[in-house]
Structures are given as C-alpha cells and as structure tokens.
Amino acid sequence: MPTFDLHTVLLMASVMPGLMALVMFSIGRTFPKNIPGMAQWAQGSLAFSIAAFLMALRDALPDWLSVIGGNICMVAAIGLWLIGSQRYCGRSPFVRLVPALALFDAVCLSWMTWIDFSPYGRSMCTNVILALLFARLSYELLWSSQKDSGAKIVGTMFAVETLITVMRIVTSLEPGAAQQGLYAQDRMQLVYLSSGTFMSLTITVGFMLTAVNRLRIHLEQLSLIDPLTGLLNRRALVDAHKTARETSRRKGSYLSLLLIDLDHFKSINDTYGHSTGDDILVDFARRAALALPREAHFARWGGEEFAVLFPCHRVDEPLTLAHALQSRIAGAGGSALPAYTCSIGIASLGIRESTIEQLLKLADDALYRAKRNGRNRVEVSSPIAAVLSESPHDAVA
C-alpha cells in the first residue's frame, strides 16, 4: 500500500475549522437569540482545530500535551457540536455529560500513558467516545430538526462519520491488526483520518450555512408579521389570498373578507396615550383571534384597522362571525384598559370572482357605511345584502 503522511492530514484538519470558527464567532454575534447553538458550533470547531494541531505534532510535543490534551480537545469539540445542535433543535443540551466524557477520557489516557502504556488502548478509548457522540449528533440533527434541510445534511455527514469510526473500532479488534495507535499504517486508519479531515471542513461549513439558512427564514417571517400584534401584515394577507382561495374550493363556496376598524382610536390615543393605544391593539388582536375559525387569515391591515380572510359555505356566515367578534370585544369587562368598540365591513364573493382587489373594495365600502351610520356596527356589501334579502330566513339579526 502506498505510504501517506498522516501528520500532513492532521495539519490540514487543523487549519480550515479554525478559520471557519473565527467566521462563525464574528457573524454569530449578530444573530437573533431565537437561533441558538452557533456559539457552541464555533467553539467546537476551534477546539477541533486545536486537537488536530496537537495530534499532528505528537512527535515534537510531550505526551501529556499531544496525546492527552489533543484527545480531550477532540472529545470537547464533538461534545460542543452536540450541545450546539441540541440547542439549535430546541432540546435540552448535555452540559454535564460532555465534560464527564472528556474527564473519563483524560483519566483513561493518563493511565495508558504513564502507568500501563498502550497506544492501542488510548486510540480505542477515544474512538468509542467519539462514536457515541457522532451517533447522538446524527440523531439530533436528522430526527430532531423537523424540516430543516441544512441540519439534515450535516446530520447525514455525522452518520457517515459514525459508521467510519465504528468500522475503525471493529478492524482494530481483528487478530493481527496494527496496534500502533494514531499513526497505525493500515488502510482503515488512513480512511479514518482522511474522512475526519474532510468532515472537519464540510461539517463546519455546514453548521454555518444551516444557521444562515434559518436566519433567512426568520427574516422572511419577520417581513410578514406585524411586530406589535404578532398578526400577519398587509403584504402577508395579500400573499395568503391565493392560499385562502384554494382552501375555499375545498371548504366552501365563498371567500369572505372582514375589515375591522377600532372606533374613535385617535381619541383613545389623545386621552390615554399611545402606549395604552398599543395595548388596546394587542388586546383586540388576542381577543379576536380566539373567535376566528382555524382556516381564517388574521392581519393587521394598518393603524387601527384589521382584516380577516376566510372561506365559507353561506354568505351569512361572515355576518355571524362579525357579531361574535363585536360581542367578544364588548364583553371584555374587568380589563385595565379603557372600553372600546369596533366597526366591521363585510365582503363575500364566489370563488371565481373573489379577487383580493374586489374583496377589499366591497369590504372598505361596507366599513365606511358602518362608521358613517354611527360606528360600533356591522355593514355588509351590496352582493351580500342582495342574497340575504332573497333568503331572509338565513339572515342573522
């Protein structure tokens, strides 16, 4: 078999993870707190780089540093990756198990270095611990990350590394297998170290890309959410119209839109202050959401105006919902907030003609009539009024 300089392999493994760790440390400071784990990924990559460097200089450094220090850094590196992955996936991290494994490895390595010398035993001890950590990492990222494709790719890499490590352990148990520790000149050791070098870079890059992808998704979600109430914003509701239109094909004959305006909201702000006004907006969003059907899209349309888009079977259903909303708001007694009411304009059209522009025009006209006729009332668009007049027994008082 051709010779291969394993020292060079390890030196290569010590460079890129360290550089990527610095990049992750730098950009990770700007990430929101709801994307956890990146600090531990960066720390793990830096520890991996140090471990590979110490192992590569085994002949030039004392055993306590190159053997014990290098292996402890390696176990700590994979352990930090595991802790970071668990936090990223929203699971309780092994903050006690990882240091315990590193301490156990240190004790075993010390014994087999100064008391009962065994390069083979030192390699076997660390490999077993690494195999367990690799397997757990693979599990966390493959089965606990739900639909995160980036995490699943990194998890697959760890599954491959688990398999290679287990194969290295098994081949080390064969009769006549080389027992020279880290630099055993056999094919499996070459595969083991080479794969570790390759994985150290790709996994570190994979961690960073996974975090960046989640940041992208987070920013996209923020662009569709009203920051005060947590509801959809205007853009999100317009985007949701297509989904709601498809839903109405399966769950109803009509697509309805409610435009809701909180009455005399400027006076509330002038009298009680904008902070109280914001509290009322949040209160209304919370109370109204409890009365809406599951398939409804609830949005803050702008200022004190809200919108509800949902499919229905009959044109009187949105009228029933509007009265239920008003009753829930009027029945909000005992609140520390001042009493408030709302006016509602309703539009409902058949699926084919229910464009977002037409629904908005009809609902806005109906809302204008509700405010002009005294506020704290519900008005329906002309098409709904015509249908209800033809079927008065379906009307809701």
Secondary structure as GFF3:
##gff-version 3
##sequence-region A 1 397
A	DSSP	alpha_helix	6	28	.	.	.	ID=ss1
A	DSSP	alpha_helix	38	56	.	.	.	ID=ss2
A	DSSP	alpha_helix	63	63	.	.	.	ID=ss3
A	DSSP	pi_helix	64	69	.	.	.	ID=ss4
A	DSSP	alpha_helix	70	88	.	.	.	ID=ss5
A	DSSP	alpha_helix	97	110	.	.	.	ID=ss6
A	DSSP	pi_helix	111	115	.	.	.	ID=ss7
A	DSSP	alpha_helix	119	143	.	.	.	ID=ss8
A	DSSP	alpha_helix	149	172	.	.	.	ID=ss9
A	DSSP	three_ten_helix	181	183	.	.	.	ID=ss10
A	DSSP	alpha_helix	187	222	.	.	.	ID=ss11
A	DSSP	alpha_helix	234	251	.	.	.	ID=ss12
A	DSSP	beta_strand	254	262	.	.	.	ID=ss13
A	DSSP	alpha_helix	265	272	.	.	.	ID=ss14
A	DSSP	alpha_helix	274	289	.	.	.	ID=ss15
A	DSSP	beta_strand	297	302	.	.	.	ID=ss16
A	DSSP	beta_strand	305	312	.	.	.	ID=ss17
A	DSSP	alpha_helix	317	330	.	.	.	ID=ss18
A	DSSP	beta_strand	342	350	.	.	.	ID=ss19
A	DSSP	alpha_helix	356	372	.	.	.	ID=ss20
A	DSSP	beta_strand	378	380	.	.	.	ID=ss21
A	DSSP	alpha_helix	382	390	.	.	.	ID=ss22
A	DSSP	three_ten_helix	392	394	.	.	.	ID=ss23
###
